[in-house]
Amino acid sequence: MALLKIKFTQQRRVHLAQGLWLLSWMAVMWGGVIFCLGVYLKTELLRRAEVMDNTEIHVVPNILMMVGLASIGTNWVASRVCQDSLDPTRFPRWKVPLLAWFAVATVLCCLLIAVVALSYALQGSLEESLKVGLRNGIRFYKDTDVPGRCFQKETIDRLQMEFRCCGNNNFKDWFEVQWVSNRYLDFTSKDVKDRIRSNVDNRYLLDGVPFSCCNPTSPRPCLRYHLTDNNAHFNYDYQSEELNLYSRGCRQALTDYYMELMNSTGPGVLSVILIQLSVLLSLRYLQTAVETAMVLEDPEGDSEGYLLEKGVKETIEDLKINALTMLKFGQVDPNAAEGSSEVADAEKDEKDAPPSPAS
Amino acid sequence: MAVLRLKFTKNERDKLAQVLWILNWISVLTGILLFSLGLFLKVEINKRGELMAERDIQYVPNMLIAVGLIACAINFLGGKICYDCVDTNKFLRWKLIMLPYIICTFFFTFCVLVGALMCYSMRGELEESLNLGLTEAIRFYKDTDTPGRCFLKRTVDMLQMEFHCCGNNGYKDWFQIQWISNRYLDMSQKEVVDRLRSNVEGKYLMSGVPFSCCNLNSPRPCIQQHVTNNSAHFNYEHQTEALNLWMRGCREALLEYYTHIMQSIGLTVLLTWLFELSVLTGVRYLQTSLENVLRQGDLNSESDGWLLENSFMETARTNLNIIKCLGKGNQIDTANNGDPNINVPSTSKAHYGPDNVPLKEIPEAS
């Protein structure tokens, strides 16, 4: 009751081996592509590491890089197996490594599916990380004389100009922090004293934004100060003015950018999953067909290839029994407790397991 | 007295033909490279077309594009010829074409050299063009409501942000023009009216710059207005303040950018020229050695190959004579009755004057 049995003539076996060799080299190439995608994603995330609070999102490119490298190695091994498969003297040495290979290939496919799921699941975490990172960046904008924070101003300015965004959620975030350092404030001036006294924390708050929020597509020279005061500027209405500053928040801009990046790797990852699965299945067929052919009297004759020797349920039962046998290793052989199928294998167990002394 | 004579055995001739075939195909690739370099330069110049005044600088990329395409065609033909030269029968097909081909290619390599030199000479024209173009662009910065100029503000802002520059020569260029449109000026305010009256042309001039001049690296929030007024800002001295605004002028920044591109392109074109010249030398040797083999009759023997059959001076003289004879082709050669071997004294014929004057109609003859 083998699963998905297919008959293979010698000719078909040869074709299968050749086709699989090509397929596995293609899979090696795609593994390299996945690795490069992972490296690219990681460098993009590292570039803006200063405005991110945690590195949870880095698990996506890390897995991509790992899977890429593992896939290169795995598929290279598959191509070597194909080369040896038609040679009856060299093929038997692959018998045990192939089991390990199948396990590794299955794990790789699962990891790739996990990466696709993670890249959607971690969007919330990315947003949180950006929210905190940007809030800190805006808060420390003025601290250009504090070691460790002196480049925050340049980072935030560059970010706002490059991504065409302003503030965390929007430009009003700048109204809530003091972004002009005290060393540039004239404390003898009435205006400064009034502003500092107007709030609890004695911060110099103003309804103005840095120059990097300015939108170059505005027909009017940029208005940066007294933004909420319609009378401060001629022919200006704060509510309806849209082009003066960037209206998007930087958190939204960065999240969109990274999500787009990760979505664009989606098709690549899916095709690698498909290729890896087809390599897996083809190699299994090749292995079983060649092994069956080797035990026949006529090695050049027809043989059968299958995915599993017995049906799915029986294979799982077998695996369970084997696993339990290994666990029972070292104990007195007890009465059969798991059902009739084990009784039939009990003798086999007694033969297989070395005689264990009663402990 | 051949120039650079070399001996070629049959094997060496065949090898030379094969090597030249490969080299010609590599030359096709370098021709494509030239073409793409010309295209790249053209695209780069057109990208900033709004900032350049009308000047004749398009001829450099156009020349490079044309030279690249012609190089591809010439070297493709050269490859075909060299491929056929291994077989002497096929060589006979090309025998008559080869010499004109070599001469054409020789003059073409001059074009390549001229193209390379033009890359270096373009700088002066480019500087002039940028100077005028940037002055105009800064002057029309405020005209965002005039069709045809409405995107100039954005272009200038993006330029200053991207190239880290301000104004034409420096940030003071912005003090001399009105960059705030009248529709954003409150004409009822005294300050505005004073400024407008303070100069002859009635322009609203101020010591302020647009936001795109602000320097990212400044530790201080950008000071755009009252830049030269030390007392307008706390703890500020505009003479020593170097990090507030971009100090470089945009003309200098753009010129440096383009010069860098053109120097790289010029170097590549020079290397291509040297390569083409060496391939041409190989083809010339191949042609002369094959012709000598045919002249000797025995196809498997050694033959000589050279660059010029006689010395340089003799060849030049012979060619000049040929050209002169071609020029005299339509005239009756009255000096020697058309035959250069007969030395007929000129007194035996009617004398119509100097040789190279065309015959005039004699009125009495009609």
Interface residues (C-beta under 8 A of the other chain):
Chain A: T144 D145 C150 K153 E154 D157 R158 M161 W179 V180 S181 R183 Y184 L185 D186 S189 P210 F211 S212 C214 P216 T217 P219 R220 P221 C222 R224 H233 F234 N235
Chain B: K142 T144 D145 C150 K153 R154 D157 M158 M161 W179 I180 S181 R183 Y184 L185 D186 P210 F211 S212 C214 L216 N217 P219 R220 P221 C222 Q224 H233 F234 N235
